[in-house]
Amino acid sequence: MFQYITAWKLIRRKGTGPYYLRFTTSEGKVGERATKESRRRNAERRALELLAQIDRELGEQATEKDREVNGWREFCRRYRAEHLKHGAPRTMEAFNTAASKLSQLCPEIDWVSDLDEEAFVRFALRLREEGRSPSTIQCYRNHLLSALKWAKSVHVIDKRPEPPPIGRIKNPARGRPLTREEAERISMQLPSIVGEKFAERWAWNLESLWRSGFRLGETFNFYWSEEPGKHWIVDLDAARPMIFISGESEKAGEDRTLPMTPDFVELLRSVPPNKRRGCVFKWTLSKGDSMSVKTVGKRISLAGKQANVVVSRKANRIKFASAHDFRRSYGARYAPLVMPDVLRILMRHSSITTTMTYYVHSNAERTASALYAAKLPNESSLLPTSQ
C-alpha cells in the first residue's frame, strides 16, 4: 500500500490518552506521529492520512537523494568537478557546449539514464534540423558518450548506451594543409596586422609553427630551458635535440620526450645563444608579449583572410586559414615520409586512429609524389623474353 513504509501500528502511552502512530520506513528507521484522536476508529482514519503524507515526504526525500547521484544536471556538475577539472581546459569547454546544446534541444533529459540510444537519435535529429554538420553532431556525441563512460566507471549507470552511427562524415577536418606559397602570403600580411615593428618576430613564429607542428596554445608553454609544468628544449647542441613535453601543458596529459625535426632544429639554432631565454615563441604586440591564445589566433586568422587563403567551403560558409592549418601542413608534409606510428608520435596523437583519419588516408597526392620519388633497384623482368 505504501512505497516507503513497511510497518505501522497505533499505540497509547500509559494506556490512556490520544493514539500515536508508530511506523517503520523501508530504510529501517522508526518514527512516531500524534493522531490527536482518543477514539480508535478516528485514530485509524487519521493514521492512514498521516501515512500517506509521510510516504509522500519520504518519496520526495528519496528522489532528492537519487537526483544528487543520478540527475543529469547534478551528474554534469560532478563530472566537471571530479573528472574534467583535471584535464585540458578545452575538453571542459567542449563538454559544456555539448551539454548545453543537449539541454536546449532535449529538455526532457532529467536523469542520466534518460540519455539512452533513443535520446541520442532524437538529439542528432534536432541538430540536423538546426543545420549542424555530421562532424559537429559526432563531436557533441563523443563528448556526451565520454561522460557516460565515466558515469559507468563510478557506478551511476550499469551500461553505456551504443547509439547508431551518425552516417558517413566525408571530411572531418575543418581546414586543410597549406602550400608553402600560401604560408608565405599569410606571413606577408603581418605588417598591416601587428605592425612593422613586430612583423618579423611574428613571421619567425609562423615559421616555427610550420616546422614544429605545435598547437597554438602550446606555443605559450614552450621554453628554451627546463621550466616546471612546461615544454622545453633538451640539449639544443646535441646531435639530435629533443623536446620534453609536460603532461600539465598538453592535450594528452602525458609527460614524454620527443624528437624534433631537423628543419626545426636548424631554425632554433639560428637564434643567438644570448637570446635563448624564457619562452621560445614571443607574440609581441604594442603592449608587450601577448599571453592570450584568442588574441593571437584572431590575428593569424585575419592574416589568412587578408591573404585570401580559403581552407574550407561548407554550406555557403567560407573558412580562411588559421594557426591550426600550419599544424595540418606539418602533418601532411611528413605523412608520406614516415610510418604512421612515427607520424602519430610527431603529432602527439593519443590514438593512431586520429593520425590515420586526418593525415594518412587523406593525402593521396603527396603520397603519390613520395612514391614516384622513391628509387627502387632495377630488377630483372618476370615476363618471358621475345624470341
Buried (B, 14 or more C-beta within 10 A) or exposed (E): EBEBBEEBEBEEEEEEEBBBBBBBBEEEEEEEBEBEBEEEEBBBEBBEEBBEEBBEEBEEEBEEEEBEBBBBBBBBEBBBEEBBEEEBEEBBEBBBEBBEBBEEBBEEBEBBBBBBEEBBEBBBEBBBEEEBBBBBBBBBBEBBBBBBEBBEEEEBBEEBBEBEEBEEBEBBBBBBBBEEEBBBBBBBBBBEBBEEEBBEBBBBBBBBBBBBBBBBBBBBBBBBEEBEEBBBBBEBEEEEBBBBBBEEBBBBBEEBEEBBBEEBBEBBEEEEEEEBEEBBBBBBBEEEBBEEBEEBBBBBBBBBBBBEBBBBEEEEEEBBBBBBBBBBBBBBBBBBEEEBEEBBBBBBBEEEEEBBBBBBEBBEEBBEEEEEEEEEEEEEEEEEEEE
